[in-house]
Amino acid sequence: MDLNHLLFQHQVAVLRASGANEAGCGSRFDLVRHYQVRIDRLRHHLGASAYPEWCGMPVGDMS
């Protein structure tokens, strides 16, 4: 799977897990974690950071 597909599947899993209020739905949260681990591994393999550098700057700081 490419990174975009993993990100999409992760978002779908997050939405499904957040809407689940049935008993015994812990496996949906496991799926969210599963995709997060795969995304992290692929980003590391590609040498990509999780967030762009500008995300760490305070609002209004353009230096």
Buried (B, 14 or more C-beta within 10 A) or exposed (E): EEBEEBBEBBEEBBEBBEEBEEEEEEEBBEBBEBBBEBBEEBBEEEEEEEEEEEEEEEEEEEE
